[in-house]
């Protein structure tokens, strides 16, 4: 199983000025913007950490996911949520020849925690022996920061601030603060079944 992020969140979407206010950084100085890139980088790191812990994509991005076998013949849970669209599905054989699957043969099953691709009239398309399937999808709460649930946005601010304040702590694991863990806990997916998705 290989999940590749195809797009990144544009810097203009990220609320750097709001985060600086949250951090109580000084203003009115000639170099007010000097910290902007640093603050943006810590916010991006915080977003990445929250997305990794929850499986939820905060701001809309495109991904490509490659599998060698379906978990179930008729249904395959997707690794991210919320998923807004399945943009393309391609079958790739052992000789690396690909063919696009007709969208009429599959559909997106929308779910807040565990969306899935399902066969439209039964089974999903067969993956050839030694081949793969590539799924292009778009995931995220929306294209703007205001689309992010308030508690996840607050968790990102708290974690970015934590990273910023501990940036000079060398050789120590700064971890994730309890307040952030509490805010993101309800978004974490409970996975009780082992999977054969590869």
N, C-alpha and C positions, 0 to 999 in steps of 0.2 A: 504494500500500500504506500503510495506516494502522494502527498498533498502539497501543491505548489501555489503560493500566493502570486497571482498574475498582475495585480495592480496594488498600489499603495494609496493611502489617504492623502489627498493634497494638503500641503501645509496651510493653505487658506481656510480649510475646514476646521482645523484644530483651534481651540479656544485659548491660545497662548496668553493673550492679555488678561482673560479671566483667571487663568491659573496663576499668573504673576500677582494678581490682586489677592487670590486665595493664599499665596505664599507670603503676603505682606512684604513684597520686595519694594524697596524705596523707589520713588518717582521724583521727577523734576530735575534730574541730573542730565548733563550733556550726553552721557552714554546710556540713556534709558533703554535703548534697543540692543545693547551689547549682550545681554543675557538671553535674548529671544531664542536663538538656536539651541542653546543649552537646555532651556526650559522645554522647548519643543521635543528635543531628544528624550528627555526624561518622561514626558507625557507619552511619547510613542512607546517607550520601554514599558511604562505602566499599562498601557492598552494591550500590548503584546502579552504581558504576564497575566492579565485578567482574561484575555481570550483563551490563553493556553489552559488556565484553570477551570474555565466554565464551558468552553466549546461554543461560546456565543461571540459573534462578530459584532463589534460595536458600531462601526461605520462601514457602509457598503463597500465591498471589494469583490473582485472576481478571482476564482480559484480553478485549478485543474486537479482532478483526483484520478489516480490510476490504480486499478485493481486487477488481480489475476484470476479472481473467482468471486462469484456472488455469494453472499452469506446464505441467502435463501433464493430459490429459483424464481420466485415471483416478487421479491421485495428486498431492497438493500438500504439499510439505514445510512444516512449521510453523516459525515464527521463534524459538521458545523450546523449552527442554527442562528437566527432564523434564515432560511433559504427562500429567496423570492422567485428565482427562476432557474430552470435547467436550460442552459444555453445551447448545449450540444452534447451528444453521446457518440463516441466513435469506437468501433471495434478494430483492434490492431492484431494482425496475425503474426505468427512466428517469424515471417520474412519482413516484418515491419510495414506491411501494406495495410492502410487504414480505409475504413468505409464508414460513412456517417449513417447512423441509425435514424430511420424515419421517426419524427416526434410523435406520430400517431401510435407508435408501439410502446410508449412509456408515458408516465405522468409523474408530477411531483405530488407527494402526499405531505401537505403542510402540517407542521407540528411545532410547538414552541420549543420543545426540548430535543426531539428526535425525528426530524423530517426524513423522508425516504423517497427513493425512486422505486416505482412499482410498475409492473407490466400492465399495460392498458387493458389487455384482454386475456390475462393469464400470466405466463412466464415472461421474464425479461429476456432480451436477445442472448443467444448462446455465445459464450466466449470460447474461441478455438483453443485447443490444447497448445500450450506454449505461447498463447497470445495474451492480450490484455484488453481492458475496456478503459477508455478515458472519458471522464465526465467533466464538462465545463459547467460551472454554476456561479451564481451571484448570491452572496450572503451578506447580511447586515441589517440592523434596525432601520437604516435609512442613510441618505447621502449627507445629511447635516448633523452637526453635534447635538442640536436640539431634538433629534430623533432618538437619541440614546436614552434609555430609561434613567430616571433621575438618580436612583441608587447606584447604578453602574457608573454613571458620570462622576458622582461623588467619590466612589471608590478609586476611579482613575486619578482624580485630583489628589486624594489622600496618599496614594501610592507614589505618584510623581513627586509630591512634596517630600515624602520619606526618602526617595532616592536622591533628591536634590540635597536634602539636609545631611545625608550620610555619604556624600560623594567623596569625601576625603578619608573615609574609613577603609584602610587598606588591609587586605588579608582576612577580613571577617565577613561572614554571611549576614547581610542586613535583613534578610527574610521579608515576609509580608506581615505588616502590623495586624493585630487582632481586629481592629475596626474595619479594615478592608476585607478580611476574611468573613466577618459577619455580614457585610453588605453584599458580597457576591455568592454567599452560600446557597441561597434559594435558586440561583441560576445554574448551579452545577448539575449535570446529568448523572443520575445513579445508574451505573452499568453493572448489572448483576449476572449477566450471561457472558461467557467467553465467546469470542468471535473467530470465524475463520476467514474474515475479509483480509486479503493480502494485497 
